Amino acid sequence: QVQLVESGGGLVQPGGSMRLSCAASRSIVSLNPMGWYRQAPGKQRELVATITSGGSTNYADSVKGRFTISRDNAKNTVWLQMNSLEPGDTAVYYCNARWVLAGTYYWGQGTQVTVSS
């Protein structure tokens, strides 16, 4: 089993920045890939960004150049740095990870990000 706990959400003004954290209950060396997804009210959950154990990253077109995903294996943590936030970024953000050993995927409980003036 893998537990993922997100933190760092809240309210931010348009143009502002925010950093989300995802702490895993086991070594993230065994989690590949890890990623962030988001779900806005009335919409389907969508990919935001992923990162492999080797550090390769992938971003949704809507966040390229504004968001950065990173991981620290020693801290068992993945971050999502979000800059130049827009109202359209408002959503619940979820951390996701694939446990390589079992081939299973896990989700965190989600953290709300609201971009509003």
Buried (B, 14 or more C-beta within 10 A) or exposed (E): EBEBBBBBBEEBEEEBEBEBBBBBEBEBEBBBBBBBBBBBEEEEBEBBBBBBBEEEBBBBEEBEEBBBBBBEEEEBBBBBBBBEBBEEBBBBBBBBBBBEEEEEEBBBEBBEBBBEE
